[in-house]
Amino acid sequence: MAGELQGLISYIVDALKRWFYFVKFGSEMAATRSIESYVSDICKYIDELDYRNLSDVYETLHKMRASLKDKHYLNYWKVLQCIGEVAANKLIYMVVKSPQACCREHRVSHLLHVVGFFSECLTTVAFIKRINTYKIDLLPVIFSALEQREYPELVRKGFVVLYRMIIVGKSTLVAPYLKHGIIRHIFQQIKCRQGDFGIYCLEAVSYCAKILAALLQLGDKEARKSILKSNVINELNVYVVKLKKSKIDLEGVKDVLQFHDRVRILTSGFYSQLKPEEWIPKDKLMEELDQFLEVFIFCSSPACRKLETQNEKFLYCGQCKLSRYCSPHCQKQHWKQGHKVMCLRDHGPDL
């Protein structure tokens, strides 16, 4: 009884801390605290592999994204952009080291927040390009997340990461994915979801269909042959038949049906209509993000933070290819203010 009471008290204290953290962040970010100081704290948590605070950051980002207040939603994008510019290498290090950085008891819960936080940050082609450079180190960790089927959210986030990586990596990721057993993971995921049409189940199956479609379009003949030999497409067909019969009207149904149709086209005689060279990463990533979010891009200069528009596209830093600026003046100003030190250039994390 004493142990249960202590556990309840600990849970309430943690919940209050998280609530205070969000309230404080929401007000400070809008008033006095800068995006840079908050991201600096996040970088410190990553360096120290401080999973408790990273968990708070992950939850705060979720709340900011879901906020009805424009200032919180805009700050969500500013934070993600800033993380992508100054902490790409730190994020890679965090993901790669996460399995060895904690005890077995907390490994899966920490992996959930690491993979979830990582997936939130995969929002630009330039950032994902840098991530894909370290695919050999990253993929074992992401695929280990898919093994945790008793943690559906972790598996779901793992599929999100894999899809966003292949959007940019294209054919270079087909063979590594097949080597790590992506077809088996997709088959098992769809099979265990049969007859379940909740929002999160639909999201998981839609990502399975997205990755299947990507593998079919980007893969060579051998890759396509191995997919067609498996029973994974039939399993997806069965799920879709049941989904249509259920007549459920939920947000995720459209995605499942759309990408099932794409898989069907790619496995039929109309394959030539979807050639690998027609896969444009920027368009595919925008299609992916537009399903959930309205995307915003800002000038990287802290003194500016001007919002990019359709009529005014910003230019990337020529060295790190991550920071972007509305004018040469902002680029020079940011260089003097600290980007000269933070510019990632070509060096990566020490793994």
Number of C-alpha atoms within 10 A of each C-alpha: 6 7 8 9 10 11 12 12 12 12 12 12 12 14 12 12 13 18 15 12 15 19 12 12 17 20 13 14 16 13 9 8 14 15 20 15 11 18 20 16 14 20 19 15 18 21 14 11 20 15 21 12 16 21 19 18 22 17 19 20 22 16 16 21 19 13 15 10 11 11 14 21 21 19 20 21 21 22 19 21 27 22 22 23 22 22 21 24 19 21 22 24 21 25 22 21 16 18 17 9 17 15 10 10 8 12 14 19 14 22 21 22 22 24 26 23 22 20 18 15 21 23 19 20 22 18 21 21 18 19 20 19 13 17 17 11 16 18 21 12 18 22 19 16 23 23 15 14 15 9 14 17 20 25 24 24 26 26 28 25 22 20 23 24 22 23 26 24 20 21 17 14 21 21 16 14 17 15 10 14 12 23 22 14 19 23 19 16 24 25 16 11 15 17 15 14 20 14 12 14 20 22 21 25 30 25 23 29 27 25 26 26 22 23 28 26 27 25 20 14 10 10 16 17 12 11 21 14 9 13 12 23 22 12 17 24 16 15 21 19 11 14 20 12 8 11 9 12 11 11 13 20 21 13 18 24 17 14 21 24 15 21 24 16 17 22 17 10 9 10 15 11 11 16 12 17 9 10 16 12 18 14 12 15 20 16 11 17 16 11 11 8 12 12 12 15 19 22 24 26 23 16 11 14 15 15 16 16 11 5 6 9 14 19 16 17 17 10 11 20 19 25 27 23 23 21 12 10 11 19 21 14 15 19 16 11 13 11 20 12 10 12 18 20 13 9 9 16 13 8 11
